[in-house]
Amino acid sequence: MFENLNPRSAEIISNKVPEKNESSILYNLKWKDNIQFLLYGNCHLGWYYILKNNEQISPSYNYRKIDDILIKNMQKIIDEIESGKYKNKKTPSEKIRLIVEKRKLYSLMNNTKWRELIKAIKEEMYDIPIKYKTLFEEKSPSCYWTMAGDEHFEYLNMASVEWFKISTEIKVLKSRGRLIEDKFIVYDKKAELHQILERFHIPFEYDEEENAFVVYGYR
């Protein structure tokens, strides 16, 4: 399929003809230092990126069709990998470990507990207000939002979350006509949230000022 690409010293793991609609791994190169170049998609669209130790270390580059421009861009990245440009680039896990060590933090959560918590919230109260701060952010967010309104949440590495706040209140604006001022109806979800946290033995604190449960990834 990609006979015009030169893999340099990499091993070709996959070189597949793309389907019209079904997406799959089309091109996969692997170097000895466990760096990979991966192209995923189909005839019409897809993306490519670089992995190190199975963790993404580059942006995702999109394409709309397979043509000479795509081949040229891919070859440029392959040549950059070959030259050693990404050899010393830190993976997300390595970056997290360095921050934890520098700030002398200790972990309070793990992937299993995060998965259980997020799954329960999605299934039982997807519109509950949330906010979180990752280790990579200097400032804490001031406003709450919802998982449904967070387009990046599905791709968030929960191992990077320093703390996660879940508001106990869902506020719904109720319209009462043109002559009467609208008002918010507040639904208290504290009991339901507390049950979820207790169910999965998740450590938490309660923020009285914000009426929110706080789950710390690190302290």
ChimeraX attribute file (.defattr): number of C-alpha atoms within 10 A of each C-alpha:
attribute: neighborCount
match mode: 1-to-1
recipient: residues
	/A:1	10
	/A:2	13
	/A:3	8
	/A:4	10
	/A:5	13
	/A:6	12
	/A:7	19
	/A:8	15
	/A:9	14
	/A:10	19
	/A:11	13
	/A:12	15
	/A:13	15
	/A:14	14
	/A:15	15
	/A:16	14
	/A:17	14
	/A:18	19
	/A:19	13
	/A:20	11
	/A:21	11
	/A:22	10
	/A:23	15
	/A:24	15
	/A:25	19
	/A:26	22
	/A:27	20
	/A:28	20
	/A:29	21
	/A:30	20
	/A:31	17
	/A:32	9
	/A:33	11
	/A:34	12
	/A:35	22
	/A:36	26
	/A:37	24
	/A:38	21
	/A:39	24
	/A:40	18
	/A:41	23
	/A:42	23
	/A:43	17
	/A:44	15
	/A:45	15
	/A:46	20
	/A:47	16
	/A:48	22
	/A:49	18
	/A:50	24
	/A:51	18
	/A:52	22
	/A:53	12
	/A:54	11
	/A:55	14
	/A:56	18
	/A:57	18
	/A:58	15
	/A:59	10
	/A:60	14
	/A:61	13
	/A:62	15
	/A:63	19
	/A:64	13
	/A:65	14
	/A:66	15
	/A:67	9
	/A:68	10
	/A:69	11
	/A:70	14
	/A:71	14
	/A:72	13
	/A:73	11
	/A:74	20
	/A:75	17
	/A:76	13
	/A:77	16
	/A:78	21
	/A:79	15
	/A:80	12
	/A:81	20
	/A:82	17
	/A:83	11
	/A:84	11
	/A:85	11
	/A:86	16
	/A:87	13
	/A:88	8
	/A:89	13
	/A:90	15
	/A:91	17
	/A:92	15
	/A:93	13
	/A:94	11
	/A:95	14
	/A:96	18
	/A:97	14
	/A:98	12
	/A:99	14
	/A:100	18
	/A:101	10
	/A:102	9
	/A:103	9
	/A:104	10
	/A:105	14
	/A:106	11
	/A:107	12
	/A:108	16
	/A:109	19
	/A:110	12
	/A:111	11
	/A:112	9
	/A:113	16
	/A:114	18
	/A:115	11
	/A:116	15
	/A:117	19
	/A:118	14
	/A:119	13
	/A:120	17
	/A:121	17
	/A:122	13
	/A:123	8
	/A:124	13
	/A:125	16
	/A:126	16
	/A:127	15
	/A:128	22
	/A:129	21
	/A:130	20
	/A:131	19
	/A:132	19
	/A:133	18
	/A:134	20
	/A:135	17
	/A:136	12
	/A:137	11
	/A:138	8
	/A:139	9
	/A:140	11
	/A:141	10
	/A:142	7
	/A:143	9
	/A:144	13
	/A:145	15
	/A:146	16
	/A:147	19
	/A:148	14
	/A:149	11
	/A:150	11
	/A:151	10
	/A:152	9
	/A:153	12
	/A:154	10
	/A:155	7
	/A:156	11
	/A:157	12
	/A:158	19
	/A:159	19
	/A:160	21
	/A:161	21
	/A:162	22
	/A:163	21
	/A:164	18
	/A:165	22
	/A:166	24
	/A:167	22
	/A:168	23
	/A:169	17
	/A:170	15
	/A:171	15
	/A:172	11
	/A:173	10
	/A:174	11
	/A:175	11
	/A:176	10
	/A:177	8
	/A:178	7
	/A:179	6
	/A:180	8
	/A:181	9
	/A:182	12
	/A:183	12
	/A:184	11
	/A:185	12
	/A:186	12
	/A:187	12
	/A:188	14
	/A:189	14
	/A:190	15
	/A:191	9
	/A:192	13
	/A:193	22
	/A:194	14
	/A:195	11
	/A:196	16
	/A:197	18
	/A:198	11
	/A:199	12
	/A:200	14
	/A:201	11
	/A:202	18
	/A:203	15
	/A:204	18
	/A:205	11
	/A:206	15
	/A:207	13
	/A:208	8
	/A:209	6
	/A:210	12
	/A:211	15
	/A:212	20
	/A:213	22
	/A:214	19
	/A:215	23
	/A:216	20
	/A:217	24
	/A:218	18
	/A:219	12
